[in-house]
Amino acid sequence: MVSKKLSGSEQEAALVKALNGRPIILIGLMGAGKTTIGRRLAKRLSIPFRDADHEIEAAANLSVAEIFSQHGEAHFRDGEKKVIARLLEQGTHVLATGGGAWMNEETRSTVKGRGVSVWLKAEFDILMERVRRRSHRPLLQDPDPEGVMHRLIDERYPVYAEADLTVMSRDVPHEAIVGAVVDALEDYVKANPS
């Protein structure tokens, strides 16, 4: 018996169907490409894209930087946990989370129970090159941003490794990373049907 080869759009529709309502949650450090890759992944799969930081800003009517400066990181993380839990109830979509979201044990547990987590892992040099392009990163408002990034890598990478999938975020065209995420998701849903 010869199996029919699926077209790209049929293959992606089959992946979305196999997710069975589970969202795809992108985790990783600032500069890993969660928002950029997330938007393109959602477009390729024809599903909604959500950015947790944007949702938090809308709920608070403040920017992330303003929340950090006016209320502190603990307040931000509490709001982030609530927003992510709410977003995970919204069916299959791509959710880009902030770099610290996965560090919250309750958030990790909620994501593990409701979605598929994908760690976009990037090397130090790539992260620094990307984050230097923008000045709005609250955790890098420090005289030694390289030191901060090294500390975050040391603290967070062992916890990020608990994600369902790891995809390297490299200095290649965005579509190559999106393709790697799609391939990893297809393998995952075959091995872990819902």
Secondary structure, 3 states (H helix, E strand, C coil): CCCCCCCHHHHHHHHHHHHCCCCEEEECCCCCCHHHHHHHHHHHHCCCEEEHHHHHHHHHCCCHHHHHHHHCHHHHHHHHHHHHHHHCCCCCCEEECCCCHHHCHHHHHHHHHHCEEEEEECCHHHHHHHHCCCCCCHHHCCCCHHHHHHHHHHHHHHHHCCCCEEEECCCCCHHHHHHHHHHHHHHHHHHCCC
